[in-house]
Amino acid sequence: MSVKVWDPFVRLFHWGLAASFVIAWISADEWDSLHHWAGYAAGGLIALRLVWGLIGTRYARFTQFIKSPSATLRYLRDILSGSERRYVGHNPAGAAMIIALILAMAGCALTGWMYTTNMFWGSEWVEETHEALANGLLFLVLLHIGGVILASVRHHENLVRSMITGRKRRPATDDVT
């Protein structure tokens, strides 16, 4: 049996942001217009997600999944020892990754937009910050994919499929809901 966890907006946001990143990355040096539109799409998606994180469904709300730094570090230690608990929603490491990805993507979108304005056109620090954020995003995305694979294997659950269907395995008695 399964339970509904990820609402349609969360799933569309996730895959839309992933697509925006891939398109922006591929088009960075060759197709300026496509690159700009991918950045605008990412910025718009992030703005909508911030609102949905405040008013959305249970598992979409930031208050449901964002944990303290100490709880997140404890969870990361549990991963290293192989004793981490399964979360029906985002686990603390996943929550920290969401925040890191949103902040990095927002910074990348902002600096990309800044670079198109008269005030910052040709500004070396804006361009370098944008490129550093883009490279950092690539690292975060790869780390995110690794975390999804690890959690899928450890908890015997296809997290990619759950982000497509919105459904996850019913919680067991020791799972965190």
PyRosetta script that sets phi, psi and omega in degrees:
from pyrosetta import init, pose_from_sequence

init()
pose = pose_from_sequence("MSVKVWDPFVRLFHWGLAASFVIAWISADEWDSLHHWAGYAAGGLIALRLVWGLIGTRYARFTQFIKSPSATLRYLRDILSGSERRYVGHNPAGAAMIIALILAMAGCALTGWMYTTNMFWGSEWVEETHEALANGLLFLVLLHIGGVILASVRHHENLVRSMITGRKRRPATDDVT")
pose.set_psi(1, 154.0)
pose.set_omega(1, 179.8)
pose.set_phi(2, -132.2)
pose.set_psi(2, 165.2)
pose.set_omega(2, 177.5)
pose.set_phi(3, -126.9)
pose.set_psi(3, 150.8)
pose.set_omega(3, 177.9)
pose.set_phi(4, -76.9)
pose.set_psi(4, 125.5)
pose.set_omega(4, -179.8)
pose.set_phi(5, -121.0)
pose.set_psi(5, -56.1)
pose.set_omega(5, -174.0)
pose.set_phi(6, -95.4)
pose.set_psi(6, 118.6)
pose.set_omega(6, 179.1)
pose.set_phi(7, -73.2)
pose.set_psi(7, 165.6)
pose.set_omega(7, -178.1)
pose.set_phi(8, -57.0)
pose.set_psi(8, -38.9)
pose.set_omega(8, -179.5)
pose.set_phi(9, -63.0)
pose.set_psi(9, -44.8)
pose.set_omega(9, -179.9)
pose.set_phi(10, -59.9)
pose.set_psi(10, -42.4)
pose.set_omega(10, -179.4)
pose.set_phi(11, -68.0)
pose.set_psi(11, -43.5)
pose.set_omega(11, 178.0)
pose.set_phi(12, -65.0)
pose.set_psi(12, -39.4)
pose.set_omega(12, 176.5)
pose.set_phi(13, -60.0)
pose.set_psi(13, -50.5)
pose.set_omega(13, -177.2)
pose.set_phi(14, -56.1)
pose.set_psi(14, -53.6)
pose.set_omega(14, -176.4)
pose.set_phi(15, -73.1)
pose.set_psi(15, -31.8)
pose.set_omega(15, 176.1)
pose.set_phi(16, -66.5)
pose.set_psi(16, -41.8)
pose.set_omega(16, 178.4)
pose.set_phi(17, -67.8)
pose.set_psi(17, -40.2)
pose.set_omega(17, 177.0)
pose.set_phi(18, -60.8)
pose.set_psi(18, -45.1)
pose.set_omega(18, 179.3)
pose.set_phi(19, -64.2)
pose.set_psi(19, -41.6)
pose.set_omega(19, 178.3)
pose.set_phi(20, -59.2)
pose.set_psi(20, -43.7)
pose.set_omega(20, 179.9)
pose.set_phi(21, -63.3)
pose.set_psi(21, -47.9)
pose.set_omega(21, -178.8)
pose.set_phi(22, -60.9)
pose.set_psi(22, -46.0)
pose.set_omega(22, -179.6)
pose.set_phi(23, -62.9)
pose.set_psi(23, -44.8)
pose.set_omega(23, 179.9)
pose.set_phi(24, -63.4)
pose.set_psi(24, -40.5)
pose.set_omega(24, -178.5)
pose.set_phi(25, -65.1)
pose.set_psi(25, -46.5)
pose.set_omega(25, -177.6)
pose.set_phi(26, -68.1)
pose.set_psi(26, -35.7)
pose.set_omega(26, -174.5)
pose.set_phi(27, -90.9)
pose.set_psi(27, 2.4)
pose.set_omega(27, -169.6)
pose.set_phi(28, -53.9)
pose.set_psi(28, -42.5)
pose.set_omega(28, -173.8)
pose.set_phi(29, -106.3)
pose.set_psi(29, -7.7)
pose.set_omega(29, -172.2)
pose.set_phi(30, -116.1)
pose.set_psi(30, -38.8)
pose.set_omega(30, -171.9)
pose.set_phi(31, -124.7)
pose.set_psi(31, 84.3)
pose.set_omega(31, -175.1)
pose.set_phi(32, -56.0)
pose.set_psi(32, -46.3)
pose.set_omega(32, -176.6)
pose.set_phi(33, -62.0)
pose.set_psi(33, -46.5)
pose.set_omega(33, 178.4)
pose.set_phi(34, -62.7)
pose.set_psi(34, -41.5)
pose.set_omega(34, 178.7)
pose.set_phi(35, -60.8)
pose.set_psi(35, -45.1)
pose.set_omega(35, 179.9)
pose.set_phi(36, -63.2)
pose.set_psi(36, -45.4)
pose.set_omega(36, -178.9)
pose.set_phi(37, -65.6)
pose.set_psi(37, -35.7)
pose.set_omega(37, 176.0)
pose.set_phi(38, -63.8)
pose.set_psi(38, -39.9)
pose.set_omega(38, 176.8)
pose.set_phi(39, -65.5)
pose.set_psi(39, -41.9)
pose.set_omega(39, 177.4)
pose.set_phi(40, -63.7)
pose.set_psi(40, -40.4)
pose.set_omega(40, 177.9)
pose.set_phi(41, -61.3)
pose.set_psi(41, -44.8)
pose.set_omega(41, 179.1)
pose.set_phi(42, -61.1)
pose.set_psi(42, -45.4)
pose.set_omega(42, 179.1)
pose.set_phi(43, -61.5)
pose.set_psi(43, -42.8)
pose.set_omega(43, 177.8)
pose.set_phi(44, -64.5)
pose.set_psi(44, -43.0)
pose.set_omega(44, 178.1)
pose.set_phi(45, -60.9)
pose.set_psi(45, -42.3)
pose.set_omega(45, -179.9)
pose.set_phi(46, -63.6)
pose.set_psi(46, -43.4)
pose.set_omega(46, 178.8)
pose.set_phi(47, -60.0)
pose.set_psi(47, -44.4)
pose.set_omega(47, 178.4)
pose.set_phi(48, -64.4)
pose.set_psi(48, -39.4)
pose.set_omega(48, -179.2)
pose.set_phi(49, -66.3)
pose.set_psi(49, -35.8)
pose.set_omega(49, 177.6)
pose.set_phi(50, -62.8)
pose.set_psi(50, -40.5)
pose.set_omega(50, 176.6)
pose.set_phi(51, -66.3)
pose.set_psi(51, -46.3)
pose.set_omega(51, -178.6)
pose.set_phi(52, -64.5)
pose.set_psi(52, -29.2)
pose.set_omega(52, 176.7)
pose.set_phi(53, -67.0)
pose.set_psi(53, -17.9)
pose.set_omega(53, 177.6)
pose.set_phi(54, -97.4)
pose.set_psi(54, -35.6)
pose.set_omega(54, -173.0)
pose.set_phi(55, -118.8)
pose.set_psi(55, -2.7)
pose.set_omega(55, -172.2)
pose.set_phi(56, -74.0)
pose.set_psi(56, -168.2)
pose.set_omega(56, -179.7)
pose.set_phi(57, -68.0)
pose.set_psi(57, 168.6)
pose.set_omega(57, -172.4)
pose.set_phi(58, -47.6)
pose.set_psi(58, -57.0)
pose.set_omega(58, -174.1)
pose.set_phi(59, -77.9)
pose.set_psi(59, -8.5)
pose.set_omega(59, 177.0)
pose.set_phi(60, -86.1)
pose.set_psi(60, -21.2)
pose.set_omega(60, -174.0)
pose.set_phi(61, -74.7)
pose.set_psi(61, 135.7)
pose.set_omega(61, 179.1)
pose.set_phi(62, -59.2)
pose.set_psi(62, -36.6)
pose.set_omega(62, -179.1)
pose.set_phi(63, -64.0)
pose.set_psi(63, -21.7)
pose.set_omega(63, -179.6)
pose.set_phi(64, -78.9)
pose.set_psi(64, -34.2)
pose.set_omega(64, -171.0)
pose.set_phi(65, -118.6)
pose.set_psi(65, -18.6)
pose.set_omega(65, -179.7)
pose.set_phi(66, -76.1)
pose.set_psi(66, 125.7)
pose.set_omega(66, -177.7)
pose.set_phi(67, -112.6)
pose.set_psi(67, 167.5)
pose.set_omega(67, 178.8)
pose.set_phi(68, -68.3)
pose.set_psi(68, 159.1)
pose.set_omega(68, 176.0)
pose.set_phi(69, -56.5)
pose.set_psi(69, -38.9)
pose.set_omega(69, -179.3)
pose.set_phi(70, -67.0)
pose.set_psi(70, -39.0)
pose.set_omega(70, 177.5)
pose.set_phi(71, -65.9)
pose.set_psi(71, -37.8)
pose.set_omega(71, 178.9)
pose.set_phi(72, -67.2)
pose.set_psi(72, -44.0)
pose.set_omega(72, 177.4)
pose.set_phi(73, -63.3)
pose.set_psi(73, -39.6)
pose.set_omega(73, 177.4)
pose.set_phi(74, -61.2)
pose.set_psi(74, -43.1)
pose.set_omega(74, 178.7)
pose.set_phi(75, -63.6)
pose.set_psi(75, -41.9)
pose.set_omega(75, 178.0)
pose.set_phi(76, -62.8)
pose.set_psi(76, -38.7)
pose.set_omega(76, 175.2)
pose.set_phi(77, -63.5)
pose.set_psi(77, -40.3)
pose.set_omega(77, 178.4)
pose.set_phi(78, -63.9)
pose.set_psi(78, -35.4)
pose.set_omega(78, 176.1)
pose.set_phi(79, -61.3)
pose.set_psi(79, -45.8)
pose.set_omega(79, -178.7)
pose.set_phi(80, -61.3)
pose.set_psi(80, -33.6)
pose.set_omega(80, 179.8)
pose.set_phi(81, -90.3)
pose.set_psi(81, -2.7)
pose.set_omega(81, 178.9)
pose.set_phi(82, 75.7)
pose.set_psi(82, 21.7)
pose.set_omega(82, -175.8)
pose.set_phi(83, -118.5)
pose.set_psi(83, 19.3)
pose.set_omega(83, -178.7)
pose.set_phi(84, -69.7)
pose.set_psi(84, 144.5)
pose.set_omega(84, 179.1)
pose.set_phi(85, -82.3)
pose.set_psi(85, 155.2)
pose.set_omega(85, 175.8)
pose.set_phi(86, -84.3)
pose.set_psi(86, 135.5)
pose.set_omega(86, 176.7)
pose.set_phi(87, -109.3)
pose.set_psi(87, 137.1)
pose.set_omega(87, 175.9)
pose.set_phi(88, -69.6)
pose.set_psi(88, -43.0)
pose.set_omega(88, 174.6)
pose.set_phi(89, -90.1)
pose.set_psi(89, -147.0)
pose.set_omega(89, 178.1)
pose.set_phi(90, -74.7)
pose.set_psi(90, 138.1)
pose.set_omega(90, 172.9)
pose.set_phi(91, -80.4)
pose.set_psi(91, 167.4)
pose.set_omega(91, -177.3)
pose.set_phi(92, -58.4)
pose.set_psi(92, -36.4)
pose.set_omega(92, 178.0)
pose.set_phi(93, -68.8)
pose.set_psi(93, -41.2)
pose.set_omega(93, 177.1)
pose.set_phi(94, -63.2)
pose.set_psi(94, -38.9)
pose.set_omega(94, 178.2)
pose.set_phi(95, -63.7)
pose.set_psi(95, -44.0)
pose.set_omega(95, 178.2)
pose.set_phi(96, -62.6)
pose.set_psi(96, -38.0)
pose.set_omega(96, 178.2)
pose.set_phi(97, -65.6)
pose.set_psi(97, -40.6)
pose.set_omega(97, 178.1)
pose.set_phi(98, -59.0)
pose.set_psi(98, -46.5)
pose.set_omega(98, -179.7)
pose.set_phi(99, -63.2)
pose.set_psi(99, -44.7)
pose.set_omega(99, 179.4)
pose.set_phi(100, -62.0)
pose.set_psi(100, -43.5)
pose.set_omega(100, -179.7)
pose.set_phi(101, -66.2)
pose.set_psi(101, -43.5)
pose.set_omega(101, 179.6)
pose.set_phi(102, -63.2)
pose.set_psi(102, -45.2)
pose.set_omega(102, -179.5)
pose.set_phi(103, -64.5)
pose.set_psi(103, -44.6)
pose.set_omega(103, -179.3)
pose.set_phi(104, -66.4)
pose.set_psi(104, -42.0)
pose.set_omega(104, 179.6)
pose.set_phi(105, -68.0)
pose.set_psi(105, -39.5)
pose.set_omega(105, 177.4)
pose.set_phi(106, -63.8)
pose.set_psi(106, -43.5)
pose.set_omega(106, 177.8)
pose.set_phi(107, -62.8)
pose.set_psi(107, -39.2)
pose.set_omega(107, 179.2)
pose.set_phi(108, -66.9)
pose.set_psi(108, -44.6)
pose.set_omega(108, 178.3)
pose.set_phi(109, -63.4)
pose.set_psi(109, -42.6)
pose.set_omega(109, -179.3)
pose.set_phi(110, -63.8)
pose.set_psi(110, -48.3)
pose.set_omega(110, -179.1)
pose.set_phi(111, -68.3)
pose.set_psi(111, -32.3)
pose.set_omega(111, 175.3)
pose.set_phi(112, -63.9)
pose.set_psi(112, -44.2)
pose.set_omega(112, 177.0)
pose.set_phi(113, -64.6)
pose.set_psi(113, -43.7)
pose.set_omega(113, -179.5)
pose.set_phi(114, -55.8)
pose.set_psi(114, -39.3)
pose.set_omega(114, -176.9)
pose.set_phi(115, -65.7)
pose.set_psi(115, -18.9)
pose.set_omega(115, 179.3)
pose.set_phi(116, -90.8)
pose.set_psi(116, -4.8)
pose.set_omega(116, -178.9)
pose.set_phi(117, -89.2)
pose.set_psi(117, 158.7)
pose.set_omega(117, 178.1)
pose.set_phi(118, -61.9)
pose.set_psi(118, -36.8)
pose.set_omega(118, -176.2)
pose.set_phi(119, -64.9)
pose.set_psi(119, -36.0)
pose.set_omega(119, -174.0)
pose.set_phi(120, -115.1)
pose.set_psi(120, 4.1)
pose.set_omega(120, 179.1)
pose.set_phi(121, -58.8)
pose.set_psi(121, 126.5)
pose.set_omega(121, 179.5)
pose.set_phi(122, 80.5)
pose.set_psi(122, 1.6)
pose.set_omega(122, 179.9)
pose.set_phi(123, -70.9)
pose.set_psi(123, 117.9)
pose.set_omega(123, -176.3)
pose.set_phi(124, -63.4)
pose.set_psi(124, -41.6)
pose.set_omega(124, -177.6)
pose.set_phi(125, -66.6)
pose.set_psi(125, -33.1)
pose.set_omega(125, 178.2)
pose.set_phi(126, -68.8)
pose.set_psi(126, -46.1)
pose.set_omega(126, 179.4)
pose.set_phi(127, -62.3)
pose.set_psi(127, -44.7)
pose.set_omega(127, 180.0)
pose.set_phi(128, -65.8)
pose.set_psi(128, -39.1)
pose.set_omega(128, 177.4)
pose.set_phi(129, -64.5)
pose.set_psi(129, -43.2)
pose.set_omega(129, 179.1)
pose.set_phi(130, -60.0)
pose.set_psi(130, -46.4)
pose.set_omega(130, -179.8)
pose.set_phi(131, -66.3)
pose.set_psi(131, -40.0)
pose.set_omega(131, 178.3)
pose.set_phi(132, -64.1)
pose.set_psi(132, -42.1)
pose.set_omega(132, 177.9)
pose.set_phi(133, -64.7)
pose.set_psi(133, -40.3)
pose.set_omega(133, 178.3)
pose.set_phi(134, -63.0)
pose.set_psi(134, -43.2)
pose.set_omega(134, 177.8)
pose.set_phi(135, -66.7)
pose.set_psi(135, -39.3)
pose.set_omega(135, 175.5)
pose.set_phi(136, -63.0)
pose.set_psi(136, -38.5)
pose.set_omega(136, 177.1)
pose.set_phi(137, -61.9)
pose.set_psi(137, -42.3)
pose.set_omega(137, 178.1)
pose.set_phi(138, -58.9)
pose.set_psi(138, -44.4)
pose.set_omega(138, 177.3)
pose.set_phi(139, -60.9)
pose.set_psi(139, -46.4)
pose.set_omega(139, 179.6)
pose.set_phi(140, -62.3)
pose.set_psi(140, -40.8)
pose.set_omega(140, 179.0)
pose.set_phi(141, -62.0)
pose.set_psi(141, -44.6)
pose.set_omega(141, 178.8)
pose.set_phi(142, -64.1)
pose.set_psi(142, -40.4)
pose.set_omega(142, 176.6)
pose.set_phi(143, -64.0)
pose.set_psi(143, -41.2)
pose.set_omega(143, 177.6)
pose.set_phi(144, -60.3)
pose.set_psi(144, -47.2)
pose.set_omega(144, 179.0)
pose.set_phi(145, -61.0)
pose.set_psi(145, -42.2)
pose.set_omega(145, 176.6)
pose.set_phi(146, -61.1)
pose.set_psi(146, -41.8)
pose.set_omega(146, 178.1)
pose.set_phi(147, -64.4)
pose.set_psi(147, -38.9)
pose.set_omega(147, 178.1)
pose.set_phi(148, -64.4)
pose.set_psi(148, -43.4)
pose.set_omega(148, 178.9)
pose.set_phi(149, -63.4)
pose.set_psi(149, -47.1)
pose.set_omega(149, -179.8)
pose.set_phi(150, -60.0)
pose.set_psi(150, -48.4)
pose.set_omega(150, -179.3)
pose.set_phi(151, -65.3)
pose.set_psi(151, -37.3)
pose.set_omega(151, 178.9)
pose.set_phi(152, -62.4)
pose.set_psi(152, -43.3)
pose.set_omega(152, -179.9)
pose.set_phi(153, -69.9)
pose.set_psi(153, -48.8)
pose.set_omega(153, -176.9)
pose.set_phi(154, -61.9)
pose.set_psi(154, -37.5)
pose.set_omega(154, -174.6)
pose.set_phi(155, -105.4)
pose.set_psi(155, 9.6)
pose.set_omega(155, 176.8)
pose.set_phi(156, 51.9)
pose.set_psi(156, 52.9)
pose.set_omega(156, -175.4)
pose.set_phi(157, -148.8)
pose.set_psi(157, 130.3)
pose.set_omega(157, -179.7)
pose.set_phi(158, -82.9)
pose.set_psi(158, 96.9)
pose.set_omega(158, -176.9)
pose.set_phi(159, -71.0)
pose.set_psi(159, -28.3)
pose.set_omega(159, 176.3)
pose.set_phi(160, -65.0)
pose.set_psi(160, -46.0)
pose.set_omega(160, 178.4)
pose.set_phi(161, -61.0)
pose.set_psi(161, -39.4)
pose.set_omega(161, -179.4)
pose.set_phi(162, -65.8)
pose.set_psi(162, -29.2)
pose.set_omega(162, 177.7)
pose.set_phi(163, -79.7)
pose.set_psi(163, -9.4)
pose.set_omega(163, 173.6)
pose.set_phi(164, -93.5)
pose.set_psi(164, -47.8)
pose.set_omega(164, -175.6)
pose.set_phi(165, -87.5)
pose.set_psi(165, -25.0)
pose.set_omega(165, -175.7)
pose.set_phi(166, 87.4)
pose.set_psi(166, -1.0)
pose.set_omega(166, -174.1)
pose.set_phi(167, -113.1)
pose.set_psi(167, 146.5)
pose.set_omega(167, 175.5)
pose.set_phi(168, -132.5)
pose.set_psi(168, 164.9)
pose.set_omega(168, 178.1)
pose.set_phi(169, -60.1)
pose.set_psi(169, 142.3)
pose.set_omega(169, 177.8)
pose.set_phi(170, -54.7)
pose.set_psi(170, 146.2)
pose.set_omega(170, 179.7)
pose.set_phi(171, -68.6)
pose.set_psi(171, 138.9)
pose.set_omega(171, 171.1)
pose.set_phi(172, -84.2)
pose.set_psi(172, 173.9)
pose.set_omega(172, -176.0)
pose.set_phi(173, -63.2)
pose.set_psi(173, -29.3)
pose.set_omega(173, -178.7)
pose.set_phi(174, -98.2)
pose.set_psi(174, 6.6)
pose.set_omega(174, 177.4)
pose.set_phi(175, -81.0)
pose.set_psi(175, 155.6)
pose.set_omega(175, 177.7)
pose.set_phi(176, -95.2)
pose.set_psi(176, 124.4)
pose.set_omega(176, 179.9)
pose.set_phi(177, -104.1)
pose.dump_pdb("model.pdb")
